[in-house]
């Protein structure tokens, strides 16, 4: 294979705030393409119609652009193998699914969600791994036709060999062997006619001429399904490379429940995109001490896909802070520093909209820093004393913060209206008046009981910053409850 024919992709799902893990995988693919003289493609995998939203897709595009990455083809710029949104490719997959059924490699399954749940419950009770039990595997063709004609809902599942193992070579893990009896009869086409991730992924990678699939190690167990689909369809599989997951310092998986993981959070706190990508890029290269400060071009120059580590990539926030500080001090001229500061403060209208909200609440301009400073602060310095003036008890305050934290995650579109609607609904569910629920949130958001309008402030700060502020507030109040107990 000539290096110029290399094509790699990043294929995020627009179902939430873009994760730094997406930037980590995207950077690897970008550096790989740059090193090999190939093409880097962006594809949006939005087969999950219930969770995918245009807002999250826009956030994916904005976040990846903010990191400094660029792609040769994608939903925003088009390309020869479009469309680059799976929801717009629905009819593309059907012939491939039909071929699998016709060739006897897939079958119609009429099992109801209730039956499948009962099946899984029984498997769990026996200590067996939950997977499809094959009830519809041997249905006669006439029965399938008759049930389909009657309009009975069904999905299409793939057949799995009953003996042996799937043996393949991974670009990071080397030779891998996974027994077929551990692989589930994956649903390929859902009842609504949309393909599942696995089916769409294989078809799209084939049609878009993707040569190398580099993704997180959590997908390693799915490779047998993908290899089998390529084999059933008579197609050449790409080279697979599974990168070690990003982990917290305690080796646990990086997740938003423990630490901020959204790209937008790091952007909001004033990290430079160059510093974040520099930090992530160090996981893919070998350097000596003192060589840490590297641009994207310098990372690409040192990048060696043949020398990748299986050791977990530790997301060390202190190292990121150190690198970011060096970028601010050593890489920016004073004029660039000032320009970056203004651009950061104005991001998403935080400064300008915040000032408009403050206008009716001050007697002199000197009050602005105290009133609006929380809009730009990394943290608002919460202590038990911050919550001491509230009418709710620490236990009640904690209940409010915990409930709001969980329920705000349900909001699909984040804006003033949806935030207000959700908080009113939360108050109702909790059996409390809104004026009882909002004071603890004022403190959590701004560090003070006197602040800018709450719903507007939450909308401007953004989902990822709000998630972290509520988490910090809950931890402070939990310590008060613990001390009282």
Residue pairs with C-beta under 8 A, 6 or more apart in sequence:
1 211
3 36
3 37
3 38
4 37
4 38
5 38
5 211
6 32
6 33
6 36
6 37
6 38
6 39
6 211
6 212
7 33
7 38
7 39
7 41
7 208
7 209
7 210
7 211
7 212
8 29
8 32
8 33
8 38
8 39
8 40
8 41
8 210
8 211
8 212
8 213
8 214
9 29
9 40
9 41
9 42
9 43
9 205
9 208
9 210
9 213
10 22
10 25
10 26
10 29
10 40
10 41
10 42
10 43
10 64
10 71
11 42
11 43
11 44
11 45
11 201
11 204
12 18
12 22
12 44
12 45
12 60
13 44
13 45
13 46
13 48
13 51
13 52
13 197
14 44
14 46
14 52
14 53
14 54
14 56
14 57
14 59
14 60
15 48
15 51
15 52
15 53
15 56
16 51
16 56
17 56
17 59
17 256
17 261
17 262
17 263
17 264
17 265
17 463
17 464
18 56
18 59
18 60
18 63
18 64
18 262
18 263
18 264
19 256
19 261
19 262
19 263
20 246
20 254
20 261
20 262
20 263
20 266
20 276
20 280
20 315
21 216
21 245
21 246
21 254
21 261
22 60
22 63
22 64
22 263
23 63
23 64
23 67
23 69
23 263
23 276
23 277
23 280
24 243
24 246
24 280
24 283
24 313
25 214
25 215
25 216
25 243
26 64
26 67
26 69
27 67
27 69
27 277
27 280
27 281
27 284
27 299
28 214
28 243
28 284
29 40
29 214
30 40
30 69
31 281
31 284
31 299
31 300
31 303
32 38
32 212
32 214
32 303
32 305
33 39
33 40
34 40
34 300
34 303
35 300
35 303
35 305
36 305
38 211
39 72
39 73
40 69
40 70
40 71
40 72
41 71
41 72
41 73
41 74
41 79
41 81
41 84
41 208
41 210
42 61
42 64
42 71
42 73
42 74
42 75
42 76
42 84
43 74
43 75
43 84
43 85
43 86
43 204
43 208
44 57
44 60
44 75
44 84
44 85
44 86
45 86
45 197
45 200
45 201
46 52
46 57
46 85
46 86
46 87
47 86
47 87
47 194
47 195
47 196
47 197
47 200
48 197
49 87
49 192
49 194
52 87
53 412
53 413
55 412
55 413
55 414
57 75
57 85
59 264
61 74
61 75
61 76
63 263
63 264
63 267
64 71
64 263
66 263
66 267
66 273
67 263
67 273
67 276
67 277
68 273
68 274
68 277
68 296
69 277
71 77
72 79
73 79
73 80
73 81
73 82
73 84
73 208
74 84
75 82
75 83
75 84
75 85
78 84
81 207
81 208
81 209
83 89
86 195
86 200
86 204
87 194
89 200
89 204
90 193
90 194
90 195
92 203
92 204
92 207
93 189
93 195
93 199
93 200
93 203
94 189
94 193
96 199
96 203
96 233
97 106
97 156
97 188
97 189
97 195
97 199
99 233
100 106
100 156
100 158
100 188
100 229
100 232
100 233
101 107
101 108
101 156
103 232
104 159
105 158
105 159
105 232
106 156
106 157
106 158
106 159
106 188
106 232
107 136
107 137
107 139
107 156
107 157
107 159
108 136
108 139
108 144
108 147
108 148
108 154
108 155
108 156
108 157
109 132
109 135
109 136
109 154
109 155
109 156
109 157
109 187
110 136
110 139
110 147
110 152
110 153
110 154
111 119
111 132
111 135
111 136
115 135
116 132
119 130
119 132
119 133
120 130
123 129
123 130
123 131
123 133
124 130
129 182
131 184
131 185
132 157
132 184
132 185
134 185
136 157
137 159
137 185
147 154
148 154
153 191
154 191
155 187
155 188
155 189
155 190
155 191
156 187
156 188
156 189
157 185
157 186
157 187
157 188
158 185
158 186
158 188
158 225
158 228
158 229
158 232
159 185
160 180
160 183
160 184
160 185
160 228
161 180
161 228
162 180
162 181
163 180
163 181
164 179
164 180
165 177
165 178
165 179
165 180
166 177
166 178
166 179
166 180
166 183
166 223
166 224
166 227
166 228
167 175
167 176
167 177
168 175
168 176
168 223
168 224
168 227
168 240
169 175
169 176
170 176
170 220
170 223
170 240
170 241
170 242
171 212
171 214
171 239
171 240
171 241
171 242
171 305
171 308
172 217
172 241
172 242
172 243
172 244
172 308
172 310
173 217
173 220
173 242
173 310
176 220
176 223
178 221
178 223
178 224
180 224
182 221
183 224
183 225
183 228
184 225
186 196
186 198
186 225
187 196
188 195
188 196
188 198
188 199
188 229
189 195
189 196
189 199
190 196
195 203
198 222
198 225
198 226
198 229
199 229
201 226
202 226
202 229
202 230
202 233
202 235
204 210
205 213
205 238
206 230
206 233
206 235
210 238
211 238
211 239
212 238
212 239
212 240
212 241
213 238
213 239
213 240
213 241
214 241
214 242
214 243
215 241
215 242
215 243
216 242
216 243
216 245
217 242
217 243
217 244
217 245
218 245
219 242
220 242
223 240
223 242
226 237
227 237
230 236
230 237
231 237
241 305
241 308
243 308
243 313
244 309
244 310
244 311
244 312
244 313
245 253
245 254
245 312
245 313
246 254
246 312
246 313
246 314
246 315
247 253
247 254
247 312
247 313
247 314
247 315
248 254
248 258
248 259
248 314
248 315
249 314
249 315
249 316
251 312
251 314
252 258
254 261
254 315
255 261
256 262
256 467
259 315
259 317
260 266
260 464
260 467
260 468
262 463
262 464
262 467
263 276
264 462
264 463
264 464
264 465
265 462
265 464
265 465
265 467
265 468
266 276
267 273
267 344
267 347
268 347
268 348
268 350
268 461
268 462
268 464
268 465
269 378
269 465
270 344
270 378
271 320
271 324
272 324
272 327
272 328
272 340
274 295
274 296
274 327
274 331
275 320
275 323
275 324
275 326
275 327
275 328
276 320
276 324
277 296
277 299
278 292
278 293
278 294
278 295
278 299
278 323
278 327
279 319
279 320
279 323
279 324
280 313
281 294
281 296
281 299
281 303
282 292
282 294
283 309
283 313
284 299
284 303
284 308
285 294
285 299
285 302
285 303
285 304
286 302
286 304
286 307
287 294
287 302
292 323
292 326
293 323
293 326
293 327
293 330
293 331
294 302
328 337
332 340
345 351
345 376
346 352
348 460
348 462
349 460
350 375
350 376
350 460
350 461
351 375
351 376
353 456
353 460
354 372
354 375
354 452
354 457
354 460
355 368
355 372
357 372
357 452
357 453
357 456
357 457
358 368
358 371
358 372
358 452
361 371
361 452
362 368
362 371
371 450
371 451
371 452
372 452
374 380
374 445
374 446
374 447
374 448
374 451
374 457
375 452
375 457
375 460
375 461
377 447
379 469
379 472
380 445
380 446
380 447
380 469
381 447
382 443
382 444
382 447
382 472
382 473
382 476
383 476
384 476
384 477
384 479
384 480
384 483
386 443
386 447
386 448
386 476
387 394
387 397
387 440
387 443
387 473
387 476
387 477
387 480
389 449
390 397
390 439
390 440
390 443
390 449
391 436
391 439
392 400
392 436
392 439
392 440
394 477
394 480
394 481
394 484
395 481
395 484
397 440
397 477
398 474
398 477
398 478
398 480
398 481
399 430
400 430
400 432
400 436
400 437
400 440
400 441
401 440
401 441
401 444
401 470
401 473
401 474
401 477
402 474
403 426
403 429
403 430
404 423
404 426
404 437
404 441
404 470
405 467
405 470
405 471
405 474
407 422
407 425
407 426
407 429
408 419
408 422
408 463
408 466
408 467
408 470
409 467
410 422
411 418
411 419
411 422
411 463
412 418
414 459
414 462
414 463
415 459
416 455
416 456
416 459
419 455
419 458
419 459
420 455
423 434
423 437
423 438
423 441
423 455
424 434
426 437
427 433
427 434
427 436
427 437
430 437
438 454
439 449
440 473
440 477
441 454
441 458
441 470
442 448
442 449
442 451
442 454
443 449
443 473
444 469
444 470
444 472
444 473
444 474
445 451
445 454
445 457
445 458
445 461
445 466
445 469
446 452
446 457
451 457
458 466
461 469
